[in-house]
Amino acid sequence: MKRQKVVIVGAGNVGATAAYFIAKENIADVLLLDVVEGLPQSKGLDFSHTGSFHGYDIHIRGTNDFKEIKDADIIVHTAGIARKPGMDRMDLLKINVGIVTDVSHAIRQYAPNALVVVVANPLDIIALACLQETGFPSSRVFGMAGVLDSTRLRYFIAEELNVLPDDVFSMVLGGHGDTMVPLPRYTTVAGIPLTELLSDKKIKELSLRTQKGGAEIVNYLKTGSAYYAPAASTAKMVITLLHGQRTIIPVSVFLNGEYGQKGIFLGLPVILGPKGIEKTIELSLNKEELSALQHSAEEVQKGIEELKILRSSSI
């Protein structure tokens, strides 16, 4: 039986770690693609050497040739420069949109039936560029955002209550950045509403720490950004797709009128199935939550305007 094929574009920390998590599932061949000669090959071979420990017999390889993504089932785009201290996510746009444009053209040519999971930042803008450049249906191009943001909030809540993170279920909406929208009303601990367990003040503190979660790690590292949690979050999405499961999960999805938004990517709960986005779920938000989501959408829209300027200047 032919195994499914997952391609990770970008063999840096996030891409390589995600490849490792996915490979351990032993259900799909994994190809690492990077423009740096020898980098993906070395990591692919290194991972392969751990096969006896984890009991997998899949193929893990590295390549510098875009042609080798041919007939991929899932492509994960992580390639791009990392954020540095003091650098806004939108500062990444000029370089990273150029990278995703080249990658998208290769996907369109060699893997026209693939699902594409976008991870590179600024995520919501890079996802839009990928959608436009591949010409794929919006159900097949989506971003990894809400999974990561939600798992950070889950950890902070679990740490505060001294319980297992698995007991916590949370939902974070909006753009993948400082204006993301944690939803305490849709967060529970072992089925108990969070508002029954923590004060409003503490909930606001944890929500703010979630919004700044990526920046907190950048400030520690100085010359890099988070990769273990982003890689694990990416792998969770890919493994769900590989298993053919249907799950409700927050992802960055292209909107066509939902929540009053159109033509942008925004983190929202969706039903994710074997063929991609099956449905965007519209939650009943109160006035405060809806206002916060609108503000987040406006920040993403600023990035879209910058993308338009960038493209017009390169014509």
VOBA-1610 file (N, C-alpha, C; in pm, whole numbers, padded with zeros to 5 digits, always signed):
BEGIN
Met+00084-00119+00000Met+00000+00000+00000Met+00088+00125+00000Lys+00057+00217-00090Lys+00136+00339-00103Lys+00112+00429+00018Arg+00223+00473+00079Arg+00211+00563+00193Arg+00189+00705+00147Gln+00127+00784+00234Gln+00109+00924+00204Gln+00243+00996+00212Lys+00247+01112+00150Lys+00372+01188+00141Lys+00353+01327+00199Val+00436+01360+00298Val+00434+01492+00360Val+00564+01563+00326Val+00554+01684+00278Val+00672+01765+00247Val+00678+01882+00345Ile+00792+01899+00408Ile+00815+02013+00496Ile+00909+02108+00423Val+00859+02225+00387Val+00942+02325+00319Val+01007+02414+00425Gly+01139+02401+00435Gly+01212+02473+00538Gly+01264+02375+00642Ala+01395+02356+00646Ala+01455+02258+00738Ala+01518+02325+00859Gly+01464+02441+00896Gly+01510+02508+01017Gly+01453+02442+01141Asn+01456+02513+01252Asn+01412+02453+01378Asn+01268+02405+01375Val+01176+02490+01327Val+01035+02451+01326Val+01010+02336+01229Gly+01060+02352+01105Gly+01037+02250+01004Gly+01096+02115+01040Ala+01221+02116+01085Ala+01288+01989+01118Ala+01223+01922+01238Thr+01184+02000+01339Thr+01121+01941+01457Thr+00983+01887+01423Ala+00909+01959+01340Ala+00778+01910+01296Ala+00794+01779+01217Ala+00895+01773+01132Ala+00920+01651+01055Ala+00945+01533+01149Tyr+01018+01557+01255Tyr+01049+01451+01351Tyr+00922+01402+01421Phe+00838+01495+01466Phe+00712+01457+01531Phe+00623+01377+01437Ile+00617+01420+01312Ile+00532+01351+01214Ile+00587+01213+01182Ala+00719+01204+01165Ala+00782+01076+01131Ala+00756+00971+01238Lys+00752+01012+01364Lys+00731+00918+01474Lys+00596+00849+01466Glu+00501+00907+01392Glu+00369+00844+01377Glu+00373+00723+01284Asn+00479+00717+01200Asn+00501+00600+01113Asn+00387+00575+01014Ile+00327+00683+00964Ile+00215+00664+00870Ile+00235+00737+00738Ala+00345+00810+00724Ala+00368+00883+00599Ala+00517+00902+00577Asp+00558+00901+00452Asp+00696+00936+00419Asp+00711+01088+00433Val+00828+01130+00479Val+00851+01272+00505Val+00970+01321+00423Leu+00948+01430+00350Leu+01055+01492+00271Leu+01081+01631+00324Leu+01206+01658+00361Leu+01249+01792+00403Leu+01307+01864+00282Leu+01257+01983+00256Leu+01305+02063+00142Leu+01361+02195+00192Asp+01481+02228+00147Asp+01541+02356+00185Asp+01638+02398+00075Val+01659+02529+00061Val+01750+02578-00042Val+01896+02568+00001Val+01921+02549+00130Val+02058+02537+00180Val+02110+02396+00151Glu+02213+02388+00070Glu+02264+02257+00029Glu+02317+02178+00149Gly+02275+02054+00158Gly+02321+01965+00263Gly+02240+01970+00390Leu+02171+02082+00417Leu+02096+02095+00542Leu+01982+01994+00554Pro+01890+01989+00458Pro+01780+01892+00472Pro+01828+01747+00461Gln+01931+01725+00378Gln+01984+01588+00365Gln+02042+01539+00497Ser+02115+01627+00564Ser+02178+01586+00690Ser+02074+01557+00797Lys+01972+01640+00804Lys+01869+01618+00907Lys+01784+01497+00875Gly+01754+01476+00747Gly+01678+01357+00709Gly+01751+01230+00744Leu+01880+01227+00718Leu+01960+01109+00750Leu+01973+01091+00901Asp+01992+01200+00971Asp+02003+01194+01117Asp+01876+01138+01178Phe+01760+01184+01131Phe+01632+01133+01180Phe+01619+00984+01150Ser+01661+00945+01031Ser+01649+00804+00991Ser+01724+00713+01086His+01833+00763+01141His+01914+00682+01232His+01842+00651+01363Thr+01732+00723+01391Thr+01657+00697+01515Thr+01544+00597+01493Gly+01533+00545+01373Gly+01424+00453+01341Gly+01417+00332+01432Ser+01531+00280+01471Ser+01531+00160+01556Ser+01477+00190+01696Phe+01488+00316+01738Phe+01435+00352+01870Phe+01283+00365+01867His+01231+00417+01757His+01088+00447+01749His+01009+00344+01669Gly+01077+00252+01605Gly+01008+00144+01535Gly+00942+00184+01405Tyr+00987+00293+01343Tyr+00924+00327+01216Tyr+01011+00281+01099Asp+00943+00259+00987Asp+01014+00215+00867Asp+00981+00303+00747Ile+00937+00425+00776Ile+00906+00519+00668Ile+01035+00578+00613His+01023+00647+00501His+01137+00714+00440His+01139+00860+00484Ile+01252+00905+00537Ile+01272+01045+00573Ile+01394+01094+00494Arg+01370+01186+00404Arg+01481+01232+00320Arg+01486+01383+00317Gly+01597+01434+00269Gly+01613+01577+00247Gly+01649+01605+00103Thr+01611+01721+00054Thr+01639+01758-00085Thr+01647+01909-00100Asn+01712+01952-00208Asn+01713+02093-00246Asn+01635+02115-00376Asp+01574+02010-00426Asp+01508+02013-00557Asp+01356+02020-00542Phe+01296+02130-00585Phe+01152+02147-00575Phe+01074+02041-00652Lys+01135+01983-00753Lys+01065+01882-00832Lys+01028+01760-00747Glu+01101+01739-00639Glu+01076+01621-00557Glu+00952+01631-00470Ile+00885+01746-00470Ile+00758+01755-00397Ile+00644+01694-00477Lys+00674+01643-00595Lys+00573+01588-00685Lys+00480+01491-00612Asp+00351+01513-00631Asp+00245+01426-00579Asp+00238+01422-00427Ala+00286+01526-00360Ala+00274+01532-00214Ala+00128+01542-00175Asp+00093+01478-00064Asp-00044+01486-00012Asp-00062+01608+00077Ile+00041+01638+00156Ile+00037+01753+00247Ile+00171+01826+00237Ile+00164+01958+00224Ile+00286+02039+00222Ile+00277+02141+00335Val+00381+02144+00417Val+00389+02237+00529Val+00493+02343+00494His+00450+02468+00492His+00542+02577+00456His+00592+02646+00582Thr+00718+02621+00618Thr+00779+02686+00734Thr+00892+02780+00694Ala+00927+02782+00567Ala+01047+02855+00522Ala+01031+03006+00540Gly+01135+03067+00591Gly+01136+03212+00608Gly+01233+03250+00718Ile+01259+03379+00729Ile+01349+03423+00836Ile+01271+03429+00967Ala+01341+03413+01078Ala+01277+03419+01209Ala+01271+03562+01260Arg+01176+03586+01347Arg+01162+03717+01409Arg+01275+03741+01509Lys+01324+03864+01513Lys+01430+03903+01607Lys+01374+04003+01708Pro+01439+04020+01822Pro+01391+04116+01922Pro+01369+04253+01861Gly+01253+04312+01891Gly+01221+04443+01839Gly+01162+04441+01699Met+01160+04325+01637Met+01107+04313+01500Met+00959+04276+01506Asp+00875+04357+01445Asp+00733+04326+01435Asp+00714+04216+01331Arg+00606+04142+01344Arg+00579+04034+01248Arg+00571+04088+01105Met+00521+04211+01090Met+00507+04267+00956Met+00641+04304+00895Asp+00744+04318+00979Asp+00878+04344+00927Asp+00930+04226+00848Leu+00871+04112+00873Leu+00914+03990+00804Leu+00857+03980+00663Leu+00759+04065+00635Leu+00677+04046+00516Leu+00756+04043+00386Lys+00843+04141+00366Lys+00909+04155+00236Lys+00988+04030+00198Ile+01065+03977+00292Ile+01145+03859+00263Ile+01059+03734+00253Asn+00972+03717+00351Asn+00897+03591+00359Asn+00791+03576+00252Val+00735+03688+00204Val+00637+03676+00096Val+00707+03639-00035Gly+00831+03682-00053Gly+00907+03640-00171Gly+00933+03490-00169Ile+00964+03438-00051Ile+00989+03295-00038Ile+00863+03215-00066Val+00750+03256-00006Val+00627+03178-00023Val+00576+03186-00167Thr+00608+03294-00236Thr+00567+03304-00377Thr+00637+03197-00461Asp+00767+03182-00443Asp+00842+03080-00516Asp+00792+02940-00480Val+00769+02918-00351Val+00723+02787-00305Val+00585+02756-00361Ser+00497+02855-00362Ser+00360+02835-00410Ser+00357+02799-00557His+00444+02860-00636His+00450+02828-00778His+00494+02683-00798Ala+00588+02638-00716Ala+00634+02499-00725Ala+00523+02403-00683Ile+00449+02439-00580Ile+00337+02355-00535Ile+00234+02342-00645Arg+00201+02454-00707Arg+00101+02454-00813Arg+00144+02366-00930Gln+00273+02366-00957Gln+00324+02288-01071Gln+00339+02139-01039Tyr+00391+02106-00922Tyr+00428+01968-00894Tyr+00334+01893-00799Ala+00255+01966-00722Ala+00166+01899-00626Ala+00030+01968-00626Pro-00039+01965-00739Pro-00163+02042-00753Pro-00279+01993-00668Asn-00267+01877-00607Asn-00377+01824-00525Asn-00347+01826-00375Ala-00237+01890-00338Ala-00194+01887-00198Ala-00278+01979-00109Leu-00280+01944+00020Leu-00326+02036+00123Leu-00204+02114+00170Val-00220+02244+00195Val-00107+02327+00233Val-00130+02387+00371Val-00038+02358+00462Val-00042+02415+00597Val+00067+02521+00608Val+00028+02645+00627Val+00122+02757+00633Val+00161+02782+00779Val+00292+02794+00802Val+00344+02817+00937Val+00430+02943+00945Ala+00492+02983+00834Ala+00582+03098+00833Ala+00507+03226+00869Asn+00579+03321+00932Asn+00521+03448+00973Asn+00556+03563+00878Pro+00474+03669+00873Pro+00348+03687+00945Pro+00240+03596+00888Leu+00195+03503+00968Leu+00122+03386+00920Leu-00001+03418+00837Asp-00089+03504+00885Asp-00214+03528+00815Asp-00191+03592+00678Ile-00084+03670+00666Ile-00052+03734+00538Ile+00016+03634+00444Ile+00106+03553+00499Ile+00174+03452+00417Ile+00073+03350+00365Ala-00027+03316+00449Ala-00131+03223+00404Ala-00209+03281+00288Leu-00240+03411+00295Leu-00312+03476+00186Leu-00229+03475+00058Ala-00100+03507+00071Ala-00012+03506-00046Ala-00005+03367-00107Cys+00001+03264-00021Cys+00006+03126-00070Cys-00122+03090-00144Leu-00236+03129-00087Leu-00364+03101-00152Leu-00371+03167-00289Gln-00328+03292-00296Gln-00334+03366-00422Gln-00239+03308-00526Glu-00120+03270-00483Glu-00018+03223-00578Glu-00040+03079-00622Thr-00098+02997-00538Thr-00127+02859-00581Thr-00255+02853-00664Gly-00350+02941-00633Gly-00479+02937-00701Gly-00565+02822-00652Phe-00529+02763-00539Phe-00604+02650-00483Phe-00735+02699-00422Pro-00832+02607-00404Pro-00951+02641-00325Pro-00911+02676-00183Ser-00983+02768-00120Ser-00947+02811+00015Ser-00959+02698+00118Ser-01031+02594+00086Ser-01043+02480+00178Ser-00913+02402+00189Arg-00820+02424+00094Arg-00696+02344+00092Arg-00573+02423+00134Val-00590+02551+00171Val-00479+02633+00218Val-00520+02696+00350Phe-00448+02666+00457Phe-00484+02719+00588Phe-00359+02729+00674Gly-00370+02806+00782Gly-00252+02835+00862Gly-00257+02775+01001Met-00139+02744+01053Met-00126+02694+01190Met-00111+02815+01282Ala-00215+02845+01358Ala-00208+02960+01448Ala-00282+02930+01577Gly-00413+02910+01565Gly-00496+02890+01683Gly-00454+02770+01766Val-00401+02666+01702Val-00357+02549+01777Val-00244+02588+01872Leu-00148+02662+01822Leu-00035+02706+01904Leu-00079+02804+02012Asp-00158+02904+01973Asp-00202+03004+02070Asp-00286+02939+02181Ser-00370+02844+02143Ser-00455+02777+02241Ser-00374+02689+02335Thr-00273+02621+02282Thr-00195+02533+02369Thr-00111+02614+02468Arg-00071+02734+02429Arg-00001+02821+02523Arg-00095+02863+02636Leu-00217+02901+02600Leu-00313+02940+02703Leu-00344+02821+02794Arg-00358+02703+02737Arg-00385+02583+02817Arg-00274+02560+02919Tyr-00150+02579+02876Tyr-00037+02558+02967Tyr-00039+02659+03081Phe-00060+02787+03048Phe-00059+02890+03151Phe-00169+02867+03254Ile-00287+02826+03207Ile-00398+02798+03298Ile-00366+02677+03386Ala-00313+02571+03326Ala-00279+02451+03401Ala-00173+02480+03505Glu-00076+02562+03468Glu+00030+02599+03561Glu-00027+02676+03680Glu-00119+02767+03652Glu-00180+02847+03758Glu-00263+02761+03853Leu-00336+02663+03799Leu-00424+02579+03880Leu-00355+02452+03931Asn-00231+02430+03883Asn-00157+02309+03920Asn-00234+02182+03883Val-00281+02179+03756Val-00350+02062+03702Val-00285+02023+03570Leu-00327+01910+03515Leu-00272+01866+03387Leu-00319+01957+03273Pro-00231+01995+03181Pro-00275+02073+03065Pro-00383+02002+02984Asp-00382+01868+02988Asp-00484+01792+02916Asp-00625+01818+02969Asp-00633+01866+03095Asp-00764+01895+03154Asp-00824+02024+03098Val-00740+02104+03035Val-00782+02238+02991Val-00817+02236+02842Phe-00931+02294+02810Phe-00971+02312+02670Phe-00996+02461+02650Ser-00924+02518+02553Ser-00934+02663+02535Ser-00954+02696+02388Met-00992+02821+02363Met-01013+02869+02228Met-00955+03009+02215Val-00866+03026+02115Val-00806+03156+02087Val-00832+03189+01941Leu-00889+03305+01916Leu-00926+03347+01781Leu-00838+03463+01736Gly-00862+03508+01611Gly-00800+03629+01561Gly-00668+03608+01490Gly-00602+03718+01458Gly-00474+03713+01390Gly-00368+03651+01478His-00269+03590+01414His-00162+03525+01490His-00058+03630+01526Gly-00087+03702+01634Gly+00001+03810+01677Gly-00049+03867+01808Asp-00006+03988+01839Asp-00038+04047+01968Asp-00186+04079+01985Thr-00263+04079+01876Thr-00406+04112+01886Thr-00493+03988+01886Met-00434+03871+01904Met-00514+03748+01913Met-00617+03762+02025Val-00723+03684+02018Val-00836+03699+02110Val-00861+03571+02189Pro-00802+03556+02309Pro-00836+03443+02395Pro-00982+03456+02441Leu-01052+03342+02448Leu-01194+03344+02486Leu-01215+03267+02616Pro-01209+03335+02730Pro-01232+03268+02858Pro-01368+03200+02866Arg-01471+03259+02801Arg-01606+03199+02807Arg-01610+03062+02741Tyr-01518+03040+02647Tyr-01513+02911+02576Tyr-01396+02826+02624Thr-01351+02853+02746Thr-01240+02777+02804Thr-01289+02704+02929Thr-01258+02575+02935Thr-01302+02493+03047Thr-01185+02412+03103Val-01199+02371+03229Val-01102+02284+03294Val-01180+02163+03345Ala-01158+02047+03283Ala-01234+01926+03316Ala-01384+01954+03309Gly-01424+02032+03212Gly-01565+02064+03192Gly-01616+02181+03273Ile-01535+02233+03366Ile-01576+02345+03450Ile-01536+02476+03384Pro-01627+02571+03369Pro-01592+02699+03307Pro-01476+02766+03381Leu-01383+02821+03306Leu-01266+02885+03366Leu-01306+02996+03462Thr-01414+03065+03429Thr-01459+03177+03513Thr-01503+03132+03652Glu-01526+03001+03670Glu-01561+02948+03802Glu-01436+02918+03885Leu-01320+02918+03822Leu-01198+02874+03889Leu-01096+02986+03911Leu-01099+03088+03828Leu-01002+03196+03839Leu-01074+03331+03837Ser-01013+03429+03899Ser-01070+03564+03900Ser-01056+03628+03763Asp-01136+03729+03739Asp-01127+03803+03612Asp-00987+03862+03594Lys-00930+03911+03702Lys-00796+03970+03696Lys-00692+03868+03653Lys-00697+03750+03713Lys-00599+03646+03678Lys-00620+03597+03535Ile-00744+03584+03493Ile-00773+03542+03356Ile-00715+03642+03257Lys-00730+03770+03287Lys-00675+03873+03199Lys-00523+03866+03193Glu-00461+03838+03306Glu-00315+03824+03310Glu-00268+03708+03222Leu-00336+03596+03233Leu-00298+03478+03154Leu-00326+03500+03005Ser-00435+03571+02976Ser-00467+03601+02836Ser-00360+03690+02775Leu-00316+03790+02852Leu-00212+03881+02803Leu-00081+03805+02783Arg-00048+03715+02874Arg+00076+03638+02859Arg+00068+03549+02734Thr-00052+03498+02704Thr-00071+03419+02583Thr-00047+03504+02459Gln-00101+03625+02459Gln-00083+03715+02345Gln+00064+03747+02322Lys+00141+03753+02430Lys+00284+03787+02422Lys+00372+03662+02428Gly+00311+03543+02417Gly+00385+03419+02436Gly+00504+03402+02343Gly+00485+03433+02216Gly+00594+03421+02121Gly+00704+03522+02147Ala+00665+03645+02178Ala+00762+03751+02206Ala+00843+03721+02332Glu+00778+03658+02431Glu+00848+03623+02555Glu+00965+03530+02525Ile+00943+03434+02438Ile+01050+03339+02402Ile+01156+03408+02318Val+01116+03494+02226Val+01212+03569+02144Val+01304+03651+02233Asn+01249+03714+02334Asn+01329+03797+02423Asn+01431+03715+02502Tyr+01398+03591+02533Tyr+01495+03503+02599Tyr+01604+03460+02502Leu+01564+03419+02382Leu+01659+03363+02285Leu+01750+03468+02223Lys+01699+03589+02206Lys+01772+03700+02145Lys+01786+03687+01994Thr+01827+03571+01946Thr+01853+03555+01802Thr+01767+03447+01738Gly+01655+03413+01796Gly+01570+03309+01739Gly+01428+03323+01791Ser+01346+03223+01763Ser+01208+03225+01809Ser+01166+03085+01848Ala+01047+03072+01901Ala+00998+02943+01950Ala+00993+02839+01838Tyr+01018+02713+01873Tyr+01002+02610+01771Tyr+00946+02478+01822Tyr+00966+02441+01948Tyr+00911+02314+01995Tyr+00758+02314+01990Ala+00695+02415+02052Ala+00549+02421+02053Ala+00492+02447+01913Pro+00551+02540+01833Pro+00501+02556+01696Pro+00511+02427+01614Ala+00623+02354+01630Ala+00640+02229+01555Ala+00539+02125+01600Ala+00517+02112+01731Ala+00421+02015+01783Ala+00279+02050+01738Ser+00247+02178+01735Ser+00115+02222+01691Ser+00095+02192+01543Thr+00199+02216+01464Thr+00194+02184+01321Thr+00175+02035+01301Ala+00252+01956+01373Ala+00242+01810+01360Ala+00103+01761+01397Lys+00042+01821+01499Lys-00093+01780+01539Lys-00190+01796+01423Met-00181+01909+01352Met-00270+01931+01238Met-00243+01830+01128Val-00116+01808+01096Val-00080+01716+00988Val-00122+01574+01021Ile-00098+01531+01143Ile-00133+01394+01184Ile-00284+01374+01179Thr-00359+01477+01217Thr-00505+01469+01206Thr-00547+01445+01062Leu-00484+01519+00970Leu-00515+01503+00828Leu-00474+01365+00777Leu-00358+01318+00820Leu-00309+01187+00774Leu-00399+01073+00820His-00453+01086+00939His-00542+00981+00992His-00682+00989+00934Gly-00709+01093+00855Gly-00841+01106+00796Gly-00948+01140+00898Gln-00908+01204+01005Gln-01002+01238+01113Gln-01073+01369+01083Arg-01184+01390+01152Arg-01255+01519+01148Arg-01254+01574+01289Thr-01203+01695+01304Thr-01192+01753+01437Thr-01222+01901+01433Ile-01271+01954+01545Ile-01289+02099+01558Ile-01160+02155+01616Ile-01101+02248+01543Ile-00969+02298+01579Ile-00957+02442+01530Pro-00890+02529+01605Pro-00873+02667+01557Pro-00756+02678+01460Val-00782+02727+01340Val-00677+02746+01241Val-00697+02883+01175Ser-00597+02928+01104Ser-00610+03050+01025Ser-00677+03013+00894Val-00796+03066+00873Val-00879+03025+00760Val-00922+03148+00679Phe-00938+03129+00549Phe-00982+03237+00461Phe-01131+03260+00480Leu-01169+03385+00499Leu-01308+03418+00530Leu-01380+03478+00410Asn-01507+03440+00400Asn-01589+03490+00290Asn-01722+03539+00347Gly-01712+03626+00447Gly-01832+03682+00508Gly-01855+03639+00652Glu-01789+03532+00695Glu-01804+03487+00833Glu-01753+03594+00929Tyr-01823+03611+01040Tyr-01787+03710+01142Tyr-01777+03851+01083Gly-01845+03873+00971Gly-01843+04004+00908Gly-01713+04037+00837Gln-01629+03936+00813Gln-01498+03957+00750Gln-01495+03888+00613Lys-01423+03948+00521Lys-01416+03892+00387Lys-01279+03919+00326Gly-01222+03816+00264Gly-01097+03834+00189Gly-00972+03832+00274Ile-00983+03788+00400Ile-00865+03781+00485Ile-00857+03645+00555Phe-00738+03612+00603Phe-00720+03495+00688Phe-00727+03540+00833Leu-00795+03460+00914Leu-00809+03491+01055Leu-00825+03360+01132Gly-00769+03354+01251Gly-00779+03233+01331Gly-00920+03214+01386Leu-00983+03101+01350Leu-01119+03071+01391Leu-01136+02920+01405Pro-01235+02875+01481Pro-01259+02731+01490Pro-01320+02678+01360Val-01269+02566+01315Val-01320+02503+01192Val-01337+02353+01216Ile-01409+02291+01126Ile-01408+02145+01119Ile-01303+02110+01014Leu-01195+02048+01060Leu-01086+02008+00972Leu-01100+01861+00940Gly-01108+01829+00812Gly-01127+01690+00770Gly-01020+01646+00672Pro-01033+01526+00618Pro-00931+01470+00529Pro-00902+01555+00405Lys-01001+01636+00363Lys-00982+01717+00243Lys-00960+01865+00276Gly-00935+01893+00405Gly-00907+02030+00444Gly-01019+02091+00526Ile-01045+02220+00505Ile-01147+02291+00582Ile-01285+02251+00532Glu-01363+02190+00620Glu-01499+02151+00582Glu-01601+02259+00618Lys-01577+02328+00730Lys-01672+02429+00774Lys-01605+02523+00872Thr-01634+02653+00859Thr-01592+02750+00959Thr-01706+02769+01058Ile-01675+02751+01186Ile-01778+02758+01289Ile-01791+02902+01340Glu-01912+02953+01338Glu-01937+03089+01387Glu-01990+03082+01530Leu-01906+03122+01624Leu-01943+03124+01764Leu-02031+03246+01795Ser-02110+03233+01899Ser-02191+03346+01945Ser-02104+03430+02037Leu-02051+03540+01985Leu-01961+03626+02062Leu-02038+03743+02123Asn-01995+03783+02242Asn-02057+03902+02301Asn-01994+04027+02241Lys-02041+04143+02283Lys-01997+04269+02224Lys-01847+04290+02239Glu-01795+04259+02358Glu-01652+04279+02386Glu-01566+04185+02301Glu-01607+04061+02292Glu-01531+03962+02214Glu-01533+03996+02065Leu-01648+04037+02017Leu-01661+04072+01876Leu-01578+04195+01842Ser-01574+04290+01934Ser-01494+04410+01913Ser-01345+04376+01908Ala-01301+04285+01997Ala-01161+04243+01998Ala-01125+04170+01869Leu-01218+04087+01820Leu-01193+04015+01695Leu-01186+04112+01578Gln-01272+04214+01579Gln-01270+04316+01474Gln-01137+04390+01474His-01088+04423+01594His-00958+04492+01606His-00846+04404+01551Ser-00851+04276+01582Ser-00751+04183+01531Ser-00755+04175+01379Ala-00877+04171+01324Ala-00893+04166+01179Ala-00838+04292+01113Glu-00855+04406+01180Glu-00803+04533+01126Glu-00650+04531+01119Glu-00587+04469+01219Glu-00441+04458+01217Glu-00395+04369+01102Val-00467+04260+01079Val-00434+04172+00966Val-00453+04248+00835Gln-00559+04328+00829Gln-00588+04404+00707Gln-00475+04501+00674Lys-00411+04556+00778Lys-00295+04644+00755Lys-00184+04568+00683Gly-00164+04443+00724Gly-00064+04360+00657Gly-00099+04332+00513Ile-00229+04315+00487Ile-00274+04292+00350Ile-00247+04414+00263Glu-00270+04532+00320Glu-00242+04654+00246Glu-00093+04666+00215Glu-00009+04627+00311Glu+00136+04628+00288Glu+00173+04528+00179Leu+00104+04414+00179Leu+00128+04314+00074Leu+00094+04370-00063Lys-00015+04444-00072Lys-00056+04504-00199Lys+00049+04606-00246Ile+00097+04688-00152Ile+00200+04788-00186Ile+00327+04720-00233Leu+00365+04614-00162Leu+00485+04540-00196Leu+00476+04483-00337Arg+00361+04427-00368Arg+00343+04367-00501Arg+00337+04472-00611Ser+00272+04584-00584Ser+00262+04688-00686Ser+00398+04751-00715Ser+00484+04757-00612Ser+00615+04818-00630Ser+00711+04726-00706Ser+00676+04597-00711Ser+00766+04501-00780Ser+00722+04475-00924Ile+00613+04536-00965Ile+00565+04518-01103Ile+00653+04595-01200
//
